[in-house]
Amino acid sequence: MQILVVDDETDVRDLFQQRFRREIRSGEMSFSFAFSGEEAMTYLRDHHSEVLIILSDINMPGMSGLELLGHVKKEFEMPPTTMVMITAYGDDESYRQAMALGANDFLTKPVDFAVLKEKLAQLIS
């Protein structure tokens, strides 16, 4: 399963590679990383058919995760199977906006990796 992680914090790459080490080694999951909404759109234009899940931070400079969500849903005929929004601010307004734009799920930071792994495992099966 190809997963695109979008977050302006570059240390998320190391964090995800560490937390999903076993899944990556077994080939169960593969992660790509974009550090802005704009970079994510460029990646998706080149690799759209490969990406099944997008995990995106909401609060990023430039294009926000919510703007990215809107662009993905509008630009691609068949958007990725699942788009999960992640934010440090678990406020109701961000949640409502994300769901109204078509997000499949909403997680707050710090990410509970046990919960995230469980959600991803459900999507695989």
C-alpha positions as CSV (number, residue, x, y, z in Angstrom):
1,M,0.0,0.0,0.0
2,Q,1.5,3.3,-1.1
3,I,1.0,6.1,1.4
4,L,1.8,9.8,0.8
5,V,2.6,11.8,4.0
6,V,2.3,15.5,3.7
7,D,3.7,17.7,6.5
8,D,5.9,20.8,6.6
9,E,7.8,19.2,9.5
10,T,10.6,17.3,7.8
11,D,11.2,15.1,10.9
12,V,8.0,13.2,10.2
13,R,9.9,11.1,7.6
14,D,12.2,9.6,10.3
15,L,9.3,9.2,12.7
16,F,7.1,7.3,10.2
17,Q,10.1,5.2,9.0
18,Q,10.8,4.3,12.6
19,R,7.2,3.6,13.7
20,F,6.4,1.6,10.5
21,R,9.7,-0.2,10.2
22,R,8.3,-3.7,10.2
23,E,5.5,-2.8,7.7
24,I,8.0,-1.1,5.4
25,R,10.4,-4.1,5.6
26,S,7.7,-6.6,4.8
27,G,6.5,-4.6,1.9
28,E,3.1,-4.2,3.4
29,M,3.3,-0.4,3.3
30,S,5.4,2.1,1.4
31,F,5.7,5.7,2.3
32,S,6.5,8.8,0.2
33,F,6.8,12.2,1.7
34,A,6.0,15.8,0.6
35,F,6.8,18.8,2.7
36,S,4.2,21.1,1.3
37,G,0.8,21.0,-0.3
38,E,2.4,22.2,-3.5
39,E,5.0,19.4,-3.4
40,A,2.2,16.9,-2.8
41,M,0.3,18.0,-5.9
42,T,3.4,17.7,-8.0
43,Y,4.0,14.2,-6.6
44,L,0.4,13.2,-7.2
45,R,0.5,14.4,-10.8
46,D,3.4,12.1,-11.4
47,H,2.4,9.1,-9.3
48,H,-1.4,9.5,-8.8
49,S,-2.3,5.9,-9.7
50,E,0.2,4.6,-7.1
51,V,-1.1,6.5,-4.1
52,L,-3.9,4.8,-2.1
53,I,-3.8,6.9,1.0
54,I,-2.8,10.5,1.8
55,L,-2.1,11.5,5.3
56,S,-1.9,15.3,5.4
57,D,-1.2,17.9,8.0
58,I,-3.7,20.7,7.9
59,N,-1.6,23.7,9.1
60,M,1.2,24.3,6.6
61,P,2.7,27.4,5.1
62,G,1.5,28.0,1.5
63,M,-1.2,25.5,0.6
64,S,-2.9,24.2,3.7
65,G,-3.9,20.6,4.1
66,L,-7.6,21.6,3.6
67,E,-6.7,23.4,0.4
68,L,-4.7,20.3,-0.7
69,L,-7.8,18.2,0.0
70,G,-9.9,20.4,-2.1
71,H,-7.4,20.3,-5.0
72,V,-7.1,16.5,-4.9
73,K,-10.8,16.0,-4.9
74,K,-11.2,18.5,-7.8
75,E,-8.2,17.7,-10.0
76,F,-8.2,13.9,-10.0
77,E,-11.1,11.9,-11.4
78,M,-10.4,9.1,-9.1
79,P,-9.0,10.6,-5.9
80,P,-6.9,8.4,-3.6
81,T,-8.9,5.8,-1.8
82,T,-8.5,7.6,1.6
83,M,-7.5,11.1,2.7
84,V,-6.8,11.5,6.4
85,M,-6.2,14.9,7.8
86,I,-3.9,15.4,10.8
87,T,-3.7,18.5,12.9
88,A,-2.3,19.8,16.1
89,Y,-5.6,21.7,16.6
90,G,-8.4,19.3,17.2
91,D,-11.0,22.0,16.9
92,D,-14.5,21.4,15.7
93,E,-14.2,23.9,12.8
94,S,-11.2,22.2,11.3
95,Y,-13.0,18.8,11.6
96,R,-16.1,20.1,10.0
97,Q,-14.2,21.7,7.1
98,A,-12.2,18.6,6.5
99,M,-15.2,16.4,6.4
100,A,-17.2,18.8,4.2
101,L,-14.3,18.8,1.7
102,G,-14.3,15.0,1.6
103,A,-11.8,13.8,4.1
104,N,-12.2,10.2,5.2
105,D,-10.8,10.6,8.7
106,F,-9.3,13.2,11.1
107,L,-6.5,12.6,13.6
108,T,-4.9,15.0,16.1
109,K,-1.2,15.5,16.9
110,P,0.7,14.0,18.5
111,V,-0.4,11.1,16.3
112,D,-1.2,8.0,18.2
113,F,0.6,5.5,16.0
114,A,-1.2,2.5,17.5
115,V,-4.5,4.1,16.3
116,L,-3.0,5.0,12.9
117,K,-1.6,1.5,12.4
118,E,-5.0,0.1,13.2
119,K,-6.8,2.4,10.8
120,L,-4.3,1.6,8.0
121,A,-4.5,-2.1,8.6
122,Q,-8.3,-1.9,8.2
123,L,-7.8,-0.2,4.9
124,I,-5.4,-2.9,3.7
125,S,-7.8,-5.7,4.4
